[in-house]
Amino acid sequence: MITAATRLPTPRFRWRSLLGLSVTLFLAWGLLNAALAIYVPYTLHTGSVSAVGSLSPGGLVVSAEADEALLGRTFASIDAGDPRLATYLVAFMDTMCAQMMGFAIAYIGVVWFGLRRGQGWALVVAAVSGVVAFVYYLPIFSLYTRMSVQTGSGAFLAVPAIALGVATVLGWIGLGRQRRPGGTSA
């Protein structure tokens, strides 16, 4: 015999609440990933690997200057003198952007269908998966350093990292308020 699962009432969601701000910041991170997963391949396919300088923050991995130093030549010289490597770099970015798009869709889904409905597991998933992206930059910076390439301060990571931290704290407080007796919205 199949019985219906007990459904807990979903608290009313308000955008102008701590949880609403958290959802907004997490959605912005997901949408940024989706937008970059479209913009980067489009830019590279229409302008070739020489268009790397127009990418924000200006490189394939770290920055145009650091990436060129690691490669030992400029993107323009790769484009002009080594079309197979140029094509490979564009194709490699396509594979990375495909993963970014998959991440963005799943991330937005978790935030929209889980966190927005007050599900604590969704906050954990959004926070952890957001942090993991930044953790991967540690070995990347290590590789560049091992090759004596200056990576700069990594400041381009600060704004999204801070925003994700703020989103996590706001979500945690918002969910806590929602779970208190009489707390119907955060």
C-alpha positions in Angstrom: 0.0 0.0 0.0 1.4 3.4 -1.0 0.7 6.2 1.4 1.3 9.9 0.9 4.3 11.4 2.7 3.5 13.9 5.4 4.1 17.4 3.9 5.3 20.0 6.3 3.9 23.5 5.5 6.3 25.6 3.5 6.9 28.9 5.3 5.9 32.0 3.3 9.0 33.3 1.5 9.8 37.0 1.5 12.4 38.6 -0.7 12.9 41.4 1.8 14.2 39.2 4.6 17.5 37.7 5.6 16.7 34.5 3.9 15.5 36.5 0.8 18.8 38.3 0.7 20.6 35.0 1.0 18.6 33.5 -1.8 19.3 36.6 -4.0 23.1 36.4 -3.4 23.2 32.7 -4.1 21.1 33.1 -7.2 23.4 35.9 -8.4 26.4 33.5 -8.1 24.6 30.8 -10.1 23.5 33.3 -12.7 27.1 34.7 -13.0 28.4 31.2 -13.6 25.7 30.6 -16.3 26.5 34.0 -17.9 30.2 33.4 -18.0 29.7 29.9 -19.3 28.0 31.5 -22.3 30.2 34.7 -22.6 33.6 33.0 -22.5 33.0 30.5 -25.3 31.2 33.1 -27.4 34.1 35.5 -27.0 36.7 32.9 -27.8 34.9 31.4 -30.8 34.2 34.8 -32.3 37.6 36.4 -31.5 39.9 33.3 -31.1 42.3 32.9 -28.3 43.6 36.4 -28.9 40.4 37.7 -27.4 41.5 36.5 -23.9 42.4 40.0 -22.9 38.7 41.0 -23.2 37.6 38.4 -20.7 37.1 39.5 -17.2 39.2 39.3 -15.1 41.2 39.0 -18.3 42.6 35.5 -18.6 41.7 31.9 -19.1 42.7 30.9 -15.6 44.2 33.7 -13.5 44.9 36.8 -15.7 46.0 37.4 -19.2 49.5 38.4 -18.0 49.9 35.4 -15.7 48.5 32.9 -18.2 50.8 34.2 -20.9 53.8 34.1 -18.5 53.0 30.4 -17.7 52.6 29.6 -21.4 55.8 31.5 -22.2 54.3 33.5 -25.0 51.3 35.8 -25.7 47.9 34.6 -26.7 48.3 36.7 -29.9 51.6 34.8 -30.8 49.9 31.5 -30.1 47.0 32.5 -32.3 49.3 33.5 -35.1 52.0 30.9 -34.8 50.4 27.8 -33.3 46.8 27.4 -34.5 46.5 23.9 -33.1 47.4 25.1 -29.6 45.0 28.1 -30.0 42.2 25.7 -31.0 43.0 23.4 -28.1 42.9 26.3 -25.6 39.5 27.4 -26.9 38.2 23.7 -26.9 39.6 23.3 -23.3 37.7 26.4 -22.2 34.5 25.0 -23.9 34.8 21.9 -21.7 35.3 24.0 -18.6 32.4 26.2 -19.4 30.2 23.2 -20.1 30.9 22.1 -16.5 30.2 25.7 -15.3 26.8 25.7 -17.0 25.9 22.3 -15.5 27.0 23.6 -12.1 25.0 26.9 -12.6 21.8 25.0 -13.5 22.0 22.7 -10.6 23.0 25.5 -8.2 20.1 27.7 -9.2 17.8 24.7 -8.9 19.0 23.9 -5.3 18.7 27.6 -4.3 15.3 28.1 -6.0 13.6 24.9 -5.1 15.3 24.2 -1.8 16.6 27.2 0.0 13.8 29.5 -1.1 11.4 27.0 0.5 13.3 27.1 3.8 15.2 23.8 3.4 18.4 23.7 5.5 20.1 21.1 3.3 19.9 23.5 0.4 21.9 26.1 2.4 24.6 23.5 3.1 24.7 22.5 -0.5 24.9 26.1 -1.8 27.5 27.1 0.7 29.8 24.0 0.3 29.6 24.0 -3.5 30.3 27.7 -3.6 33.4 27.3 -1.4 34.7 24.3 -3.4 35.2 26.6 -6.5 37.5 28.8 -4.5 39.4 25.9 -2.9 40.5 24.8 -6.4 42.4 28.1 -6.8 44.9 27.0 -4.1 46.6 24.3 -6.3 46.2 26.5 -9.3 48.1 29.3 -7.6 50.6 26.7 -6.4 51.3 25.6 -10.0 51.8 29.1 -11.2 54.2 29.8 -8.3 56.1 26.6 -9.0 56.8 28.0 -12.5 57.8 31.3 -11.0 54.8 33.1 -12.4 53.3 36.0 -10.3 49.6 35.4 -9.8 48.9 38.7 -8.1 46.8 38.8 -4.9 43.9 36.8 -6.2 41.7 39.9 -5.4 39.3 39.0 -8.2 38.2 36.1 -6.0 37.5 38.3 -3.0 34.1 39.8 -4.1 32.4 36.6 -4.9 34.0 34.8 -1.9 32.7 37.6 0.5 29.3 37.6 -1.2 29.0 33.8 -0.7 30.1 34.1 2.9 27.5 36.8 3.5 24.8 34.7 1.7 25.6 31.8 3.9 25.4 33.8 7.2 22.2 35.5 6.1 20.7 32.2 5.1 21.7 30.5 8.4 20.2 33.4 10.5 17.1 33.5 8.2 16.5 29.8 8.5 17.0 30.0 12.3 14.4 32.8 12.6 12.0 30.8 10.4 12.2 27.7 12.7 11.5 29.6 15.9 8.0 29.3 17.3 5.8 31.9 15.6 8.5 32.5 12.9 6.7 32.1 9.6 9.1 34.0 7.4 12.7 35.0 7.7 
